[in-house]
């Protein structure tokens, strides 16, 4: 994941395109909204994910939180939603779900 002010814009855009088969216009709109959110809607915890879930009604908070660093999410809600989403989509976050070597 490559974070920009706590948000993996590229990962989120890839997820959106795979989930919704976005056309070029929609891809551009998601990119613009994500960049705007990172720069202008990221002053308090959960704010970025709340903003994007409000302006993109097809996307749930947890789908956005999945691409946020813990530092921009509240422990009690945002981080919980992030973990839930990542557990539901281990293929999107392979670095989190790599098999651990067995201890002898």
C-alpha positions as CSV (number, residue, x, y, z in Angstrom):
1,X,0.0,0.0,0.0
2,X,1.1,3.5,-0.8
3,X,-0.4,6.1,1.5
4,X,-0.9,9.7,0.7
5,X,-1.7,11.6,4.0
6,X,-3.0,8.3,5.5
7,X,-5.0,7.1,2.5
8,X,-4.1,4.6,-0.3
9,X,-5.6,6.4,-3.2
10,X,-4.3,4.0,-5.8
11,X,-5.5,0.9,-4.0
12,X,-9.0,2.5,-3.4
13,X,-9.2,3.5,-7.1
14,X,-8.3,-0.1,-8.2
15,X,-10.9,-1.5,-5.8
16,X,-13.6,0.9,-7.1
17,X,-12.8,0.1,-10.7
18,X,-12.9,-3.7,-10.1
19,X,-16.1,-3.5,-8.0
20,X,-18.0,-1.1,-10.2
21,X,-16.4,-1.4,-13.7
22,X,-16.0,2.4,-13.9
23,X,-15.8,4.2,-17.2
24,X,-13.1,6.8,-17.8
25,X,-15.3,9.7,-16.6
26,X,-16.2,7.8,-13.4
27,X,-12.5,6.9,-12.8
28,X,-11.5,10.5,-13.1
29,X,-14.3,11.6,-10.7
30,X,-13.2,9.0,-8.1
31,X,-9.6,10.2,-8.4
32,X,-10.6,13.8,-8.0
33,X,-12.9,13.1,-5.0
34,X,-10.2,11.0,-3.3
35,X,-7.5,13.6,-3.8
36,X,-9.9,16.4,-2.6
37,X,-10.7,14.3,0.5
38,X,-7.0,13.7,1.3
39,X,-6.2,17.4,1.0
40,X,-9.4,19.0,2.5
41,X,-11.4,16.4,4.5
42,X,-8.7,14.8,6.6
43,X,-8.5,17.0,9.7
44,X,-10.0,14.7,12.2
45,X,-10.2,10.9,12.6
46,X,-12.7,9.1,10.3
47,X,-13.4,12.4,8.5
48,X,-12.0,11.2,5.1
49,X,-13.9,7.9,5.1
50,X,-17.1,9.7,6.3
51,X,-16.8,12.3,3.5
52,X,-16.2,9.8,0.7
53,X,-19.0,7.5,1.9
54,X,-21.3,10.5,1.9
55,X,-20.4,11.6,-1.6
56,X,-20.2,8.1,-3.2
57,X,-23.4,6.5,-1.9
58,X,-22.6,3.1,-3.4
59,X,-19.5,2.8,-1.1
60,X,-19.8,1.9,2.6
61,X,-17.6,3.5,5.2
62,X,-15.7,0.2,5.8
63,X,-14.8,0.0,2.1
64,X,-13.0,3.3,2.4
65,X,-11.5,2.7,5.8
66,X,-9.9,-0.5,4.4
67,X,-7.5,1.8,2.5
68,X,-6.8,4.2,5.4
69,X,-3.9,4.1,7.9
70,X,-4.9,3.5,11.5
71,X,-3.7,7.0,12.4
72,X,-6.6,8.7,10.6
73,X,-9.3,6.3,12.0
74,X,-10.8,6.1,15.4
75,X,-10.0,3.0,17.4
76,X,-13.6,2.4,18.5
77,X,-15.2,2.5,15.0
78,X,-12.9,3.3,12.1
79,X,-10.2,0.8,12.8
80,X,-12.8,-1.9,13.6
81,X,-14.5,-1.2,10.2
82,X,-11.1,-1.3,8.5
83,X,-10.2,-4.7,9.9
84,X,-13.7,-6.1,9.1
85,X,-13.3,-5.0,5.4
86,X,-9.8,-6.3,5.1
87,X,-10.8,-9.7,6.6
88,X,-13.6,-9.9,4.0
89,X,-11.2,-9.1,1.2
90,X,-7.9,-10.9,2.0
91,X,-7.1,-11.0,-1.8
92,X,-6.8,-7.2,-1.8
93,X,-4.5,-7.1,1.2
94,X,-2.1,-10.1,0.8
95,X,0.6,-8.5,3.0
96,X,-1.8,-8.8,5.9
97,X,-2.7,-12.4,5.4
98,X,0.5,-14.1,4.4
99,X,0.9,-17.5,5.9
100,X,3.2,-17.4,9.0
101,X,5.9,-20.0,9.3
102,X,5.1,-22.7,11.9
103,X,7.0,-22.6,15.1
104,X,8.6,-25.8,16.2
